[in-house]
Amino acid sequence: MRKISGKHSRLRTRQSSRQVAGSVCRSSTMSFNGTFTVQAPPVQIKVEALDVTPLCIHNGTSKFDMAVRMWDSGDRLSGLWEYNDSIYETDTVERLIKNFETFAVHAMAAPDTSWRVVSLVAPEELRLTTQDLNRTKRTWPDNASLVGLVERAAVEQPHAVALLCNDSELTYEQLVQKAARLSLELRSLGVREGSLVGIAVERSADIVVAMLGILKSGAAYVPLDHALPLERLRFMIEDSELEILVSSSTVIAQLPPHRLRIVLVDHLPARQFSNNTFSPPDADSLCYVRYTSGSTGRPKGVAIPNRALLNFLLSMQEKFECTPRDVLLAVTTLAFDISELEIWLPLISGSRIILATTGQAIDGVELARLIEEHDVTMMQATPATWRLMVDSGWRGNRRLKILCGGEALRPQLAAELLKRCGELWNMYGPTETTVWSTCTQVASVDEIHIGTPIANTEIYILDSSLQPVPIGVAGELLISGDGLARGYLKGPDITAERFIPHPFRHGAKLYRTGDLAKYRSDGSVVWLGRTDFQVKLRGHRVELGEIEAAFGEMHGIVQTFVVCWDDQIVAYYATESRKPLTASACREFLRDRLPEYMLPSSYVHLETIPLTANGKVDRKALPKPGAKARPSSRLIARTETEQKLLTMWEEVLKRNPIGVEDNFFDLGGHSLLAAALFARLEREFGRRLPLASLLQNPTIAQLARYVEAERKPVEEWDSLVCIRGGGGPGVFLVHGAGGNVLIYRNLAQYILQGVPV
């Protein structure tokens, strides 16, 4: 198999492509980017008394960015790859060739095997992505524990300030002593290793005392943000079967009715704790349970063991070289799992925590002031918070190490942050694998990636058959290693669905993140988006299905569908009365059931939720917020032809009323209904029109003009039909039997926006 590269003569091809495209979409430029052809065996030429051997001569140019030709050479399959070396690097093409050869060899060796499970990755590439990049084994000190590390820091520097919030501060000695008193109180109430204890405390130093005291008692903590709706808090308390809650006198009244035994962290009884020794819990025992958004309409509790959190923290401590000289500004609420880093990483390193109050954490000017006033050296936040600071006029601090995660870091923001800090780190990880699973220091904004796995963590990118994908090819990101959660509390089915047996290592588990990703040539990972409709907004993971389920409980609503437009949640709904509800009523209803970050920004009333031909919600037909709900036009028929077409549409689509500017496909039309419509149109007007004309004239007004106009003879009709316009290289689809191209309209919706079809 040979490859040929060169600076191709592309102008002639692009010019001819424009001429072809001109009859398809006047506003677009279309061309094929690549071709794959299989040629018939060459004709054997026989000349008496001569030996004839065909020679392949390349003219130094190619019509396409990549062209692959294959042919049968008798005892082998031969091929030629031509490519544009201004687009493709030689290493990339060589990798493609090796992958193709690997696929061909495996397919021919087992011709009855499904192509889905035939390996496509060459052995050396497979070794790189599944083994070399996952050599993250790291051994931590024996008997290391989170509580033990904090207490060691207290012994080494008892009078050093551990944390400061407003004007209140705690030294390491004071922190450990208060936590010891709390642990004794909990144990007197029957708390033991494996118990779950709730935390509902205002944002103050008492949060850290509560967390440390619960762990010292051997129990695991369940954070309860008192700002959440009462119904959600009630569910979390009941689902985790809490019996004891650590709270404070200012918060307890804000909680839903309960039968919990309460321990007030700000009113602990005086106890002797000199003999309060700490025995490290089992590494596999629970450390904490955090509730995340659930697709069933109810949040699910993620159970994290001590081993996972300790591995994460020691990995971060080593990665960022944390020392007692560091000062970390903590801005994240306890309900968000990245707060684990903000609390524990400084404490196990002997560093200082500056705990921003709730008001300070959402004020860019205040955050900038705290950084300067306290000589902060490290701060972790979501892109939304960093954008808030940049927009507030923050000029930066060259001593600051920035950790950014929770949602995608965009190049524009990365460029702004690089100008304002000493180091910028991009972090990635789901709650189920303990805060962050990969990270990388950002040096360039050309292609933002999420880096490589942290210590004792493995990353795999697999296809739908759990086979490794080649470098550069998108697949689902799966994670294995010490950071994995036990699973979901009281969720054996969803646990089995998301935590699957490791296909390459017996006895191990892999967590299916639902994220799309790809490998770069250097082995780092690029995050591409979600495989489902789960989204991350302002650092919070949101299951849109949970919002739909809650909204569907509102009286009078018969249909709901929730999507994310431009980082905003939009709720579409239909009502029994066909009349819209006020946005304020919708918000008030959901505010009692969902946290603030899950509340939709817009509510769009539709007469009915548009569906595709197979009965699924037609996402492309949904109007964007601010647009009128379809049908968008109520213009009445103005001509006899429009009136006849209107009657046909209403009968075929079984909808009334319909406006003459409404789109046939947006009203639920599909190829089968179009065929029925055009059969009636032929009987009514005595003309047989191609179904493709409906793509170019999808409204009654447009179709009426088409019917009335003098058209070219059938033999002169264009064979190219524009399904969707756009700019740049396009996609050509060959019609099926009978010349029907309407079947491609739905397919076009899944092709990248802006690409002409």
N, C-alpha and C positions, 0 to 999 in steps of 0.2 A: 504494500500500500504506500503510495507516494503523496507528498504534499508539495504544493507550489504556491509561492507567495509573490506579491509584486504590487506596485502602485498601479492599480487597475485604471483603465480608461472607462470611468463611470459616467461621464457626461452624456455620451450617446445613449446609453441605456436609460438614464434618468430622463433625458429628453423624450425618448420614445414612450417611457412610462407616463409622462405627463400627457402625451397625445392620447394614449389609451384612456387615462383617467379623466381626460377632459369630457368624454362622453358619459362618464359615470358620475362624477361629482365635480362641478365646475370650481369649487372652492378648495379642492384638495390636490395634493401631489402623492401619487401612489407608486410603489415599486415592490418587487419581490426582494426580500433581503437574502434569501438563500434557497437553494434547490437541492433535492436528493433524487437522483435518477438511477434506475437499473436498466442497463442496456442489454439487448439480446446478444447472444454470442456472435462475434464477427463472422462474416461469410468467408469460408476458406477459398482462397484464390489459388487455382492450380494452373501453372503455365508449363507446358512440356519443356523438359530439359532445364528448368530453372527452379531454384528453391526460393519461395516467396515468404518473407517474414514481415508482418505489419509493424510499423514503428509508431509510437505515440509522440507527437510533436506538439509542445505547448507554445502558444504564440505570445506568452508573456503578459497577457491581460485576462480579465474575467469580467463577465457581465454582472456578477452579483458579489455581495460581500462574502458569501461562502457558497461554494458549489461542490457537491459530492457526487461522483459518478462511480457506479459499480458495474462490473460485468463478469460473466462466467468465463474463466480461462481454462476450462477443461477440468483439471484436477484441483483447482483452487478458485477462490473468489478474489478478484483484483479490484483495486479502487484507486481513485485519484481525488485528492482534496485541493481545491483552489480557495484561497482566502485573501482578504484585504489586510495586509500587515499594518495598516494604519488604524485598524479596528481591533484585530485579534493579535495577541502576542503568540510567538512561536510555541511557548510552553503550553498555552491554552489549547492550541490545535493538536499538539502532540498528545496531550491528555485526552482530548476527544477521540483521537484515533485509537489510543490504547483502550479506552472505555468501550468503543464500538467493537474492537477485536475481542474484548472480554465477553461482551454480550453474545457475539456471534459464536464463539467457541462453546460457551455454556449452552446456548440454545440448540446448537447442532448435536451436542453430546446428550441432550435430553429433550428431544423434539416434542414429546408429549407433555412436558412441563408447562404450566401456565407462564406466560411471558411476565406476569406480575412478580414472580419470585425468582426470575432469572437474574443473576448478578450482573450489574452494569458497571461496577467499579473495578478498575484494574487492581491487582494485588498490592502493588506498592502504594497506591492511593488509599486503598482500604486500610492498610497498616498505619498510614499517617493519621487518618481521621478517627479510627476506632481504637488505636493503641497509643501511638506516639503522643498525640495531643492530650491523651487522658493519663499520662504518667504524672499524676499529681499526689502520689502517696507521700504522706507526711506523718511522722510519729510524734505525738505530744507527750509531755511528762506523765509518768504513771500517777494515778490517783489525783490528777488535776481535776478541780471542780470550780464552778463559778463562784460559789460562796467562799471557798478556800482561797481563791486568788484575790478576792476583795479584802478578806481578812488579813492576808499577807501584806497587802498594800497598807492596811491600817497599822500593822506592826512596824513596818519600815518607816512610815511617816505619819504618825498619829495626829499631829497638829496641822497637817496640810489641809487646805480647803478641798473637800470632795465635790461639793456642788453649791451653787449660788443661784437664788431665784429672788428677783427684786432686791430687797435689803436683807433677806434671810439667807444664812449660810450654815452649812454643816461641815465639820471636819471629818476626816476618815474615822477617828475614834468615836465621835458622837454618832455618826451614821451606824457604825457596827453595834454600838451599845443600844441604840433605839431599836434596831432590827432584832437584836437578841431578846429584848423585852417583848417585842411583838411575837416572836417565835415561841417563847414560853407561854404566852397567853393562848396562842393557837393550839399548842400541844395540850394545854390544860383542858381545852374544849374537845379533845379527841382527834385532832388533826394528825395524820401520819403520812408516811411516804405513799404517794399515789392519790392522796386526797386532792380535791379541787376546791380552791378558795377564790372567791370573787374579789375584784378590786374596783372600787368606785370612789375615787378621791379627786379633789380639785387639783389643777396643775400647780404643784408646789413641791417642796422637798419631801413631803409626805409620800408622794408617789414612789420615790426610790426606796424609802424606808419600808413601805408596804411590799414591794417586789422582793427586796432582799430578805425581809422577815419571813415571808411565805416560803421562799426557797430554803431558808435555814431550818424551817420546821419540817422540811421533807416533802411539802406539798407542791402543787403546781398552781399557777395563778391564771385566772380568767379575767382579762380586762373588760370592764363594763363602762363605756363612755356615757356619763349621765346626760349628755346632750342628745343622745339617740332617742327616737320615739319610744314611748312607754311600752307599746306592743312589742317592739323588737327586743327591748330589754327583758320583758317578761318571758319571751320565747327563749332567749339565751340562758336565763336563770333556770327555766324548767328543763331545757334540753340538756344542760350540763349537770343537772341534779345538784345544784349548789345547796349547801346547808349553812355555810358560814361566809360572811362578807366582811372584808376590811374596807371601811369607809371613813368619812370625816363628818363632823357635826354640821358643816355647811352644805353637804351634798345629800345626806341621808333622806331629807324630805323631798328630794327631786326624783326619787326612785319609785317604781310602781309598787302597789301593795304586794307584800311578800311575807313569808314566815321564816326568813333567814335569821340566824343568830348574828348579831352585829358586833364587830370589834372596831372601836373608834381609834384610829391611829394617832389622832391628836389628843386623846385622853387615855393613854395607856396607864394601867395601874403600876405602881412602883413594885419592882420585884428584884430579888437577888439573882444575878445571872452569872456569878463567878464560875459556877460549875456547868454552865450551859455549853457543853462541848458539841461540836458539829461533826456528824458522820456523813461523809459524802454519799449522796443517793446513788442507786444503781444507774449506770450510764443510759440504760434503756427506759428508765422511769420517766414519767412526764415532767416537763419543765413548764410549759404553758399551753393553753388552748386559745386560739384566736378565731373569731367568726368572720367569714368572708361571704360575699354575695353568692347566692345559690340559684341555679337555673330553675329549680322547682318552685320558686317563690318564697323559700325559707332559707335563711343563712345557714351555712354549714360550719361546724367547728373543726379546725385543723389542729391535730394533736402533735405537738413538737416535743421530742424527748430531750433530755439533758445532753446526750452525746452530740446531737445536731447543733444546738446553740453553742456549746463549748468549742466544737470544731470550727464553726463560723467565726467566732470571736478571736480565737487564736490565729486563724488564717488572716483575718483583717489586721490584727496587731502586728503580725510579721510583715504583711504587705505594706502597711503604711508606717512602719517603724515608730510606733507610738511610744512615748516616754513620759515621765512625770512632768516634763516641761510643756507638754501640749495642753491646749485649752479648746474644748469642743462646745460649740453653740448648738443646743438641742432645741429644735423647733417643731417636731412632729408630735401629733397626739398619740396617746398610749394605744388608741384603737388601731393604729397603723403599725404593721409589724417592723418597719424600718426603725421604729423607735428603740428596738432592742439594741441596735448598734449605738445609738446616741447615749443610752444609759450605761450599758455594760462595758463597752470598749474603753472609755476613759477610766472607769473604776478598776478594771483588772490591770490597767497600765499605770495607776497612780496619778492619773491626769485630773484635770478639773472640768466639771460640767457647768456651763452657764445655761440655766433652764429658762428659756423665754416664756413669758406668760402667754395666755391665749390671745390677748390683744396684740402683744408684741409680735407674735408669730405670723400675723397677717398684715403687718405694717412694714413695708420695705424700708422706710426711713429709720424706724426703730431698730430693725435688724442690722442695718448699716452702723448705727450708733453703738449697738452692743459689740459688734466686731471690733470697732476701734477702741472702745472704752476698756474692753477686757483682753485686748491683744489675742483674739481668737486665732487659732492656727488651723482648725478643721471645722467644717460645717457640711452637713448632709441635708439635702432637700430635693424636692421634685422640681422638674423644669418650670412648673407654674410659679413656684416660690422664687426661683432664680430670675425668671422673667419679671416678676413683681419688683425685685430689687433693682434690676437694670433699668426698668421703666421709672423707678423712683429717683433715679439720678445717682445711684451708687457708683463710685469711681473705682472701687476695688481695693484689694490689699495683697501685695506681692508675697506676704508670708502665709497666705491662706491656701489651704488644701481643700478643693471643692470636690464633694462627692455628689453626683447627680444620678437619680434613678427614680423608679416608680412609673415612668412613662417614657416615651421615645424622646431622646435628646436630638433636637433639630440642628442642622448645620449653622443656621443664622444665630441661634442662641449660643451654641458652642463657641463661635467666633467672638461673640461679645464677652463670654466668660474667660476665654483664653487671654484677653487683654487685661483682665482684672484680677488674676490670681497667680499663685506660684505653680500649682498643679491642678489639672482638671481630670477627674476620673468619671468614666461612664460605668454605671452599675446595672446589673440585670439579675432578676431572680423572682420566682413566684413564692407566695407564702408557704406552699407545701414543701419547699426545699430549703427553708430557713433563710429568709431575708434575701441575701445576694448569693448567686451561684457562679456568676462570671463577672469580670471587671477588666477594665483597660484604661491606661492613661492616654488621654486624648492629646495628640500632638498636631493633627491635621483635621480639617473639616471636610476634606474631599469625599470621604465615605465614612460616616460614623458607624462604628461597629461595637459589639458588646464584649469583645475580647475573648479570653480563654477561661477555663474553669479554675476555681479557687482550690485550695488544698483538699485532698480526699474527695474530689468531686469529678464526675465524668459527664461529658456532653455527647449526645448522639443526635444526628439529623437523619431521620428515616422517612421512607415513603409510606403509603397506606398499607403496604404489606410488611412493614417493619424491616425493610431492606435498606441498607445505607445508600444515600444518594451521592452522586459525584460532586466534586468541588464546583461551586457556582450554581448548583441546582437546588431549588427550594424544596424543603421537606418540613416535617414536624420536628420540633425540638423536644428531646426527651432528656431527663436528668437522672443520674444515679449517684450513689455515694453516701457519705455519713450525714449529709444534710437532710435526707428524706424524712418526712413526717411519718408517724405511725399510720396515719390515714385520717379519715373523718370520724368524729365522734358520732356514734349511733348511725353510721352510714356505710354498712358493709357492701352494699351494691355499688355505690358511687366510688368507694375505695377500690374495689376490684376493677372498676372501669378505668380509673385514672392511674392506679399503681399496679402495673402489669409485670409479669415475670420477665426478667432480663433475658433477651434472646441470645446473648453472647456469653453470659456468665451464670452458671447454674446456682440457683438459690438466692440470687440477688433480685432487686426490684428496679423498675424504671418508672419515673413519673412522667405522664403525658401532659405537657404544658398547654397544648392547644395553640402554641405559637408557631408561626412560620419563620424559618430561618434558612440561611445558606452558609457554606464555608467559603471563605476567601482563599486565595492560593497560598497564603502564609499560615492557614489553619485557624485564623480568628473567625468569629461568627458574626454575621450580620442579621439583625432582627428585621423581619419583613412585615409582621402584622399578626392577625389572629386567624385561626382556621375556623372559628365559630363566630358568634355574635357577642362574645364577651369583650369588653373594652376596658381601658384604663383611663380614668379622668382624674386630673389633679392628684395623681399618685394612688388613687383608689381603684381597685378592681371592681367592675360593675357587671353583673349579669343582667342584660337587658330583659331577659325572660322573667326575672323577679319583679321588675317594675311593671311589666305587662300583667303578671298575675295579680299584683296589688291593685292596679288601676281597674282591672276587670271586675273587681268586687264592688265598684262604685255603682250605686243604684241608677238604672236607666241605660247603662253602657252594655252594648251587645258584642262589640268587637274592639280589640286593641292591638296595636303593633307599635313597638318602640325601636327607634334607630338612633344612630349617632351621626349628626351632620356637623362637620367642622368643629369637632371637640365640644359639641353641645348635644344634650339628650333631647330628642323630639318624640312626643307621644301622639300617635294618630289613633283616632277612635271613631266609632259609629254608635249612634244612640237608637234606642227603641222608638223614640218619637221623631227621629230624623232631624231634631233640632239641636244646635250646639249648646254645650255647657259653658259657663264662664270659666276663664282660665283660673281665676281666684278660687272658685269652688273646687276645681280639680287639684290645685296646689294644696288647699287646706285639707282635702281628703287624704292625699298622699303624705302630707307632712306628719300625720299621725302614725304612719306605717313605715316610712322609709327615712333613712338619714338624709341630711341636707344635700350631700354630694350626689345622691341618687335621684333627686327631684328633677323632672324634665324642665328645660328652659322654655319650651314652646309646646302648645297643645293645638293640634290641627284636627278639626272636625271634618269628616268625610261622610257622604251618604252611605258608602259601603267601602270596605277595605278592598282595593283592587287585587285580583288574583290572576295567576298565570293559567295556561291551558290545563296544567296538571294539578290545579287546586292550591298551589302555594302562593304566598303573598308576593305580589309583583313589586319588588322594592324599587325598580326603575320608574314605575308609574306613580310613585308617591310624590306629591308636590313638596317642594322645599318650603321651610317655614317662611311665612310672609306671602307665599303664592296662594291664590285662591284654590280651594279644593275643587277637584274635578267632579263633574263636568265644568270646565272653566268658562264656557260661553253659552249663553242662552239665546243667541241670535236665532230668530225664526227663519224658516225657509223663505227665500225671496223670489225664486223662479219655480217654474213647473218641474224642472229636472231636480232641483234641490228638494222639493216637496216629495217627489216619488222616492228619491234616495232616502230621505228622512224616514218615511214609512217603512222601507225595507230594513233600515238599520234598527229601528225600534222593535220590529218583529224578530229579526235574527238575533239581536243582542239581548232581547227581552228586557229593555230598559226604556224608561220614559220619565222625564223628558230628556231629549238629546238636542244639543245645539249644533249648528252647522259648522262651527269651528272646532268641535270636539274631535279628538283623535280616536280612530277606530280601535287601535290596540290599547290605548289607555283606558278605554271603556270595557276592557275584558275580551276584546276580539283576538282570535288566533286563526291559524291556517284553515282549520276545519270550518269555522264560521265564515271565513273569507270565501271559501269555495261555495258554500251555500248562498252567500250574498251575490257572488258573481253569476251563479246559475240563474238566480232571479233577475239579475240585471240583464242577462242575455235575452231572457224571455220578454222583458219589458221594453228594451230598447232595440232588440234585434241585432245587437253587436256582441261579438265574443271578444272580450278584452283579457289580456294576460293578468294573472294574479299579481305579478310583480308591479303592476301599475298602482296597486293599493299602497305599496311601500312608499312610492313617490307622491301619492295623493291620498293621504290617510284621513282627510276630513271630508265632510259632505260637500263643502264649498269647492275644495280642490278637485274632488272626483267629478262633480257636476261640470266644472269647466273642462275637464279632460274628456268627458263624454260628449260634450257639445262641440268641442273644437275639431277642426279637420286634422286628422292624424296622418302620418306617413303610412304608405302601404305596409302590410304585414311583413313582406320580405325585406323591408328596409329598417325594421325596428332594431334598435340597439340590443345587442346580446348582453351588454353589461348593465347591471342594475345597481344603483347606489342604495344600499341599505342604511348606511350611516355615514355622514360626511366627517371630515377631520383634516388634519395636516400631517405631512410626513409619510413615511413608508406605510403601506396598507396591507390588508389581508384580502385575498381573492378566494371565494368559495365557489366551487363548481356545483351547479344545480343537480338535483336528484332526478329520478325517473319522472318523465312528463314535463320537466322544465320548471317544477315548483321551487321557488326560492323563499317563500314566506317562512318556511321552516327555519331559516337562518336568522330571522329577526330576534328570536329569544337568545340564540347563540351569540349574536352580536353584542348583547347586553353584558356578556361576561368577558368580552375582549376589552383590553385596556382602553379606558376613555381617551378620546382624541385620536385614536387610530382609525382611519377610514376603512369601511368594509363594503 
